[in-house]
Amino acid sequence: MSSLTATQVQAMEHQPQASRAPGIIACASITLAASAVAVVLRLISRSIMSMRLGMDDYLMLLALFFNAAFTASIFVTIHFGMGKHIVYVTSAEHLTLSITIAECFYILNICATKLSILTFFPRIFPQRWFRLMTWSMSFVVIASNLSSVIATWLQCIPLRHAWDPTVPATCIDYYAVVVFSGATNVVTDFIILGMPLSVIHQLQISDRKRRMLVLVFAVGFGACIASILRCVEAQALKSPDASWDRAGAIACTSVECCVAMITACLPSMRPLVAKRSKMDDFPRGGYAQQPVAQRSACSRTDSGWSHLR
């Protein structure tokens, strides 16, 4: 990371009121609120169906907790100078620690969200090969995100070097770690979102519902775009004015978490739509109230789609 020139320092000192903090706060607050609404609607849908919460629901609640913790950590970074020019940072140590903690909560949020999606898939696609692929991707997601958390905390040994360069330390190229982690996220996103597209045509459901499912998973590619933008914005790690320049990366991170969680919750919200539209494939009473012959047919051909009601 290059050092600030005297001219740059002087320019910053003439802008004591300049701050990108309001934008960071607004973005983090809005995306957290949208994520919370999506999770609440998911739980309401489960209540409408009188369904017990599954592992995918508990993982989504965990993801919401990590998202809230990430947002709280971001607010702490603002208290120590994030969003302002580096010369106005009140505590380099506390700023570094809080942003490191926020980074870990972001990673955990993405991990929990992806695992929620993967554990939800068996509700729709019971094929054995698909389940094996789901478990394989779950292992990849856990391993990649766990390694990212470890690398975040071990970017310098001791970590104190991150805010006090005079302390001798052994460091890794943390910018490369962030970019690699982001690239891994994008790849796993595309694989996870692409998995259902190869078998949706096998579901015995109406074209309208099939288009709805495709649209739900297509929305998830918005998280991929946010993750790509986050990798681009990660260049701020090399900036001598990182507290100012990292605002864009924080915004992309908040949007990525939000879009990923909404995508994971959308398939579970079908009962809310069904309350306002005529059910064409299933009686309102649900699978248990169908005639035995029709129930048997659904169990053979529906591949679990009734669980999405």
N, C-alpha and C positions, 0 to 999 in steps of 0.2 A: 504494500500500500504506500503510495507516494505521500509526501508531506505537503502541508499547506504552504503556499508562498506568502510573503509579507503582504502582497497586494490582495490576495484572497482573504486573508485574515482581516485586513482593513475594510474590505467590502462587506464582510459579514458583520463587523462591528457597527456598520452604518445601517444595519437592518435588524435592530433588536426585537422588533415586533413581528418579523417574518416567521410564519409557522405553518406547517402542513398538518399539524395535529388535529384541527377540526375535521379535515377530510378523513383522516385515519379513524377518528372516533365515530363519525357518521357511517362510514363504510362497515366498520366492525360491528356497530350496534344494529344496523339494518340487516346485515347478513345473519347475525346471531338470532334476531327476532324472526326472520324468515325460516331459519332452520328449526327454531322452537315451534313455530306454527305447523310446519310440516310434520314434526314428530307428534304433536298433539292431535292433529287430524288422523294420523296413522292409528293412534290409540283409540280415538273415537270410532274409527272404522272397525277395529277389533271388537269394541263394545257392541256395535250394531249387529255384528255377526255372532255375538256371544262366544267368541273364540278366546281361548287362553293365550296369553302371551307366549311366543316362542323365543328360541335363542336369537333369531334375527331381530326381534323387537328389543330384547334386552341389550343387544350389541348397539342398536340405534340409540337407546337411552344413554349408554356409555359414551357413544360418539357425541351426543349433545352435551354431556358433562365436560368432555375434553374440549369441545368448541367453546363452551362458556369459560373454561379455565384459560384457554388460549386468548380469548377476548379480554379477560381480566388481566392477564399478563401484559397484553399490549397497552392497556390503560396504565399499568405500572411503568412501562417503558416511557410513556409520554410524560409521566411525572418527573422522570429523570432526564428528560431532554429530547426524546425521540420526536422527530418532526421539526425540530429547530436545527439551526446550524451548529456544527460541532463545538464552536467556541462557547456556546451557551449550555452545554451539557453539564448538569450539576454534579453527577457522580458517574464516572466512566465505569467503575466497578459494578455498581448497582444496575446501570443500563445494560452492560454486557451480560450480567447474570439473568436479568429479567427477559432479555431477548432470547437468550439460550433456553430458558424455561419455556417461553412461548413457542419456540421452534419445536421443542419436544412434544408439547401438547398438540401442535399442528400435526406432527407425524402420527401420534396416537389416534387423533381424530380420523385421519385418512385411513389408518389401519382398521379401526373399528367399523367405519362406514363400509369399506370394501368387504370385510368379513360378514357384515350384516347382509349385504347383497348376495354373497356367495352362499350363506346359510339359508337365504330365502329361495334360491333357485330350485331346490328339491321340491318345493311346494308346487311348482309349475312343470318341471321337467324331471320325471322320476327315472329316466333311462339310466341304466347302470354305468355306461361309459361317461354320461354327463356328470354323474355323481363323482366318479373317479377324477374327472377333470376339475370339478369344483374343489375337491379336497387337495389336489395338487396345487391349484392356484392359491388356496388358503395358506398352504405351507410357504409358497413364494412370497406372498404378501407379508406374512409374519416375519419371515427371515429378512427380507429387504428393509422393512421398517424398523425392526429391532437393530439391525446394523447401522441404520441412519441415526437412531437415538444414541447408540454407543459412540459413533463418530462425532456427533455433536458435542458430547461431553468430553471427549478425548482429543478435540481439535488441537489442544496444546496441553502438554504435561510439564509443569503445572498449568492449570487453566488461567491462573493469575496473569500470565504473560499476555493474555488477550486484551487486558486493559492497562497493563504496566509492562511495556516492551523492555524495560531495563532488567526484568527478571529473566534469567537464563531458562530456556525451555526448548523442548523438542515439539515441533508443530507439523501438522499435515496441511496440505492445500485444501482449506475448508471450502473455498469457492468450487473446486473440482468435485468435492463431496456433494455440495448442494445441487450442482448441475447433474451429476450422475443420479442422485436421488430423484430429482425432478424427471429425468429421462426415464428412469425405472417406473415412476408413477404413471407417466404417459403410456408406456408400453403395456403395463398391467391394466390400465383403464381401458385401452382399446381391446385387449383380450377379453376382459370381463364383460364389457358391454357388447362385444361381438359374439360371445358364446351363444346367447339365446337366439340371435338372428338366424343361426344356421338350422334351428329346429322349430322355430315358431310356426312355420308352414305345416308342421305335423299336427298341431293342435286342432281338434275338432271344434272350432269356435267360429263365430260369424266374422265376416271380413271387417266389420266395424271394430270389433274387439281386437282383431289381429293388427289393424292399423293403429289402434290405441296403444298396444304393447310396443310396437315398433317406435311410435312417437316417444313413449316413456324412456326407452333405452337411448333414443337419439338425443334427448335432452341431456343425458349424461355426458355426451361428448363436449358439452359446454365446460365441464370440469377439466377435460383434457386441454382445452384452449387456455383456461386460466392457469393450468400447471405449466404450459409452454411459456406463457407470458411471465410467469414467476421465474422461470429459468433465465429469461432474458433480463428481467429486473435484478437478478442475483448479481449482476455486474457491480451493483452498488456496494457489495462486500469489499471491493477493491478501492472504493472511493475514499479520499481523505476526509470527506464530509458525509460519512455514512449515515449519521443520525438524520440528515436531511434527505439524502438520496434513497434510503431504504423504504420511504413511504409507499412507493409504487409496488414494491415487492410485498409489503404487508397487505395492501389492498387486494392484490391478486391472490394472496393466501386466504384471506377472508372469503373472497368470492368462490374460490375452489372448494373450500370446506362446505359452504352453503349449497352450491349447486350439486355437489356429490351427495349430500344428505337429502336434498329434495328429490333427486333422482331415485335414491334408495327407498324413499317413502311413497312415491307416486303409485306404484303398482298396488299398494295396500289400500288406496283410497277409493277403490271402485265402489264400495257400498255407499259412499257419499254421493256418487254420481247416480247410482241405481235408485236412490231415494227420490231423484228428480226425473227419472226416465223409466220407461216401461222395460221390464226385464224380458228379453226375447229368448234367452236360452234356458233360464232357470226360473222356477216359481219363487215368489218373494219369500216363502217360508224356508227356502234353503234346500240343500241336498237331502237332508233327513226326511223331508215331507214329500218327496217325489214318490210316484208309484215304483214298486220294486223293479219292474222291467226297465223303466226309464233310468232308475238309479244304477242298475247294473251296467246299462249302456254307457252312462256317464263315467263310471269307474274305469271302463275299458278305454274310452276314447278321449276323455277330457283332460287327462294328464295333470290333474290337480288344479285346473283353472278355477274350479268352484271355490277353492280356498281364498281366491282373491276377492271374493264378494265382500 
